[in-house]
Amino acid sequence: MKSSKSRRKTTQPRVRSTSLQNVRESIFREIFENSTDALAVIEPRGLLIAANPAACRILGFKVSDLGKTAITEVLQESDALTMIRKAARNGRGEVQFALRAKPETGIRVRPRNIGTRYVVLSLSSEPTSTVKKSSRTSSFLAQFIAADTPDTEGYYQSIVQHSPYGVGIVFGGRLVMGNPIFARILGYRASEEIEGKEISEFVDSGSRRFFTLLSSRKVSGESVPAKFETQMTRADGSLIDVEASFTIGSYQGEIALNVTISDITLRKELERRLTDSERLFRNVVNSMVDALVITDLEGKVLDVNEEFERLTGFSRREALNATIPYPWIDEEDLRMYISWLDGLRVKSESRDFDLTWVSKGGKRIAVSLNTTLLHNASGSPMLMVNIARDISERQAAQEELGRQLKRVEVLYDLGKALGGTLDPVEIARITFEQLKKVVPTEAFYIDLYDEPTGQIRWLMGVDIINGVQEELKVHGERIPIHERMANWRVVQSRRPILELRKSIPARVPVVPFGNEGRASASLMYAPMFSKDRIIGIISAQSYEISAYREDHLTLLENIANLAAIALEKANLHQDALEKSRQIEARNKELDDFTYVVSHDLKEPLISVEGYAKIIRQEHSGGFDPAAREYMKSILDSCGHMKGLIEDLLQLSRVGKLAEQKQRLSLYDVIREVLEELQFTIRERKAQIEVDAGLPEVLGVEQHLKIVFRNLLSNGIKFCDKPVPKISITAAAQGSVAEIAVKDNGIGIPEEFHEKIFMIFQRLHKKEEYEGTGAGLTIVRKIIEAHGGAIRLTSAQGIGTTFFFTLPLADKKEPARA
Amino acid sequence: MHSPSPLRIFLIEDNSDHAKILKWAFEQTDHPTHLTFYQDADSALSHLGGNGKEPSVFPDLIFLDFNLPGIGGREALARLKANKHSKDIPVIVLSSSEREEDVRHAYEFGASTYISKAVILDELRSSLQCVLDYWSRMARLPRRD
């Protein structure tokens, strides 16, 4: 049953005859097509107009040849048609022929007339007996079709009995007859089990009303569907899907209803599965977050999903069957898209491709498109699947990221550039230049704010008028902050202000600065914070309406604070410069004072010493020994005081000539000092070692001589060993030389390491060691005036080493001879 | 070395103590000298034609204290060197300053010699001896003008 069903479906187009119509047509068609007998029908001229699969097989005949080929063209015998007609007239005649295509094959043909014009042929290449047996069907058909009026009941019953479908005759709502197949479909073994029952018993309650309605309509001659699907109840109570059709028949002379049913369980199941998988497919496709467009290889749209409809605004109906150029692809991108599709077709490569779609409403949408070729089982391309993802958000995010990066970059650049200047106006300029890169700025100013006095002072401003940038002249008067409304509000609220004017007044009475004929439409003000203190107000303005958003204001705030830091730094630097200038001036004053005082002290001293000497030389003849002793003391004191004054004078002078530094060979300097000291050295039998590799330094020759003279003579003087030993070495440390002067003297206790550098500080009684106590003070002042430092290490009884640094001379220039 | 006639010397010195000590020091040298003291440069200059009159006498040497009050030693030296009657007379600068700056200025303004006053008496005397030895010889050379 099932197999015959499927064959029926596939062979349906074989019947071309149009003369086989009326109520019996369907029955005939079923029998004809599904008969295992080989049956063919010819028309009066001998043209084959119908043939079932078995007949086609025997005749070696194609369905497409029906209606074009005469039987005489198939059979070898030229008078075949005459012979067939003669045999048909005889009723039971059988003719034997040979196939034209295969002469060795014999075919037996049993023809019967159908009506007056058609002949049905029962064909066989089998032994005679088989033909005879199967001929029953053809004879039945011949009788059945030939009848122009309703046949006798016997015929009908015969039809019903022999039908390959389930056929039942319903009369008065009762199944008066059912063929074995009808019984079998409904789960009964024999016709007897169903005959005599109400037909409604076999119809599912859900379909009963529909079934009854159709049957009554059919009986009363109204139109009904040729076929319909319904469910019937089987013997075991289960339901079965059937395809049913009604035809009009007769029963005992009355009009009866023929019900033909066939089991469509398998078909329904297949359909259901198909539906499920299609529904699944559609669900998947519609739940995709990406838009989907399926096209054939030429680009004709076969299907789209809901996301496509949502994204583009084109409905599925509008999109279906659309061809390139699609209305939703941007014109500029179209050429690119087409050439890309060509490449896809050739190379079968799938890849992502960014392009712009345009929605039905004209909105531009950035999409990332991936197109893939779908291949059939044999590997040839069949469909193109376009998956498009809306990347507008991604692009917007990328653009935003780009903007943010630019801002970070500007802030970084600003920080860097501001680090390079300590000039407040320059800081304002740099701030403006960087700000301009990220915020549309046509006017800009910085006002400095002094919190204690509540006054502001204009630092710098810029105005761009008609593309010409002009720095506004500084008129640094201090004015109370409340005279500048916006500044005042910023300081009061300690927050930035964004002011967007709806329209630009043609002329305003007060314009903050610059463009007198035109006021800004978009204005931002931000406080410049240094820690918690507002040190200024920065403003960026534009002549455009709505030029700024909140994020611009945030950016201005950040920039303002960076500029504030730079301004604070500049201020601190200015303060520091001022202080160091003051210190320098005070030092100079002190030096001058020392010099003048020392000098003035010297004049009377010269007189005292002069007179004392005159007295000693001219008038000391009558002096007693005590008077002579006193005279000597006066002269000694004069000598000591002269020394002190000389040291003071020297000290006041060494700080001044540091600018006259020149390239000096340390070795030469020391050699000259040693020459000066040669008397002392010889007297004390001192051994002085000087490293011949001493570097060249930058210094004031006379001052460096004082340094070495002091250190060397100290080293010799403060030595209790029979042979004072002093060594001078040096080591380069980057751009400076550290010079070490090491002696084997008495050493200096650590608690005095700082004290020895203070003026007129002596560690020993004058009787023990001579000296004013200013030497090391002078040495340190000289070293410091050279930008160096001095320190010492000492071990009592063993010796002292003084270390000091001096700037190394540039290696290129030769030293002064 | 003994000279037949004493060296005529103008000593410009505001400090009378120093003037007395210097006078004593000059006497210690073996040069006969004729000292004329001036308290300031202007009075010395007026005797050197600075007042428009032709000077009657010319000194062989001028000793000038560089620490003069008023116009100061430097200006005095400049005027002496600007005055046509005194511009060729050697000027020996006496100073209590050993400051290099002062020494340099003295020579720049035309001083012939710079002697520190701090080097009193013994040294001053020997220095004076030296200076006088030298300049007495120079003073006796025929004048170029």
Interface residues (C-beta under 8 A of the other chain):
Chain A: Y595 H599 K602 E603 P604 I606 S607 E609 G610 Y611 K613 I614 Q617 K642 E646 L649 R653 Q702
Chain B: N15 D17 H18 I21 W24 N67 S96 S97 E98 R99 E100 K117 A118 I120 L121 D122
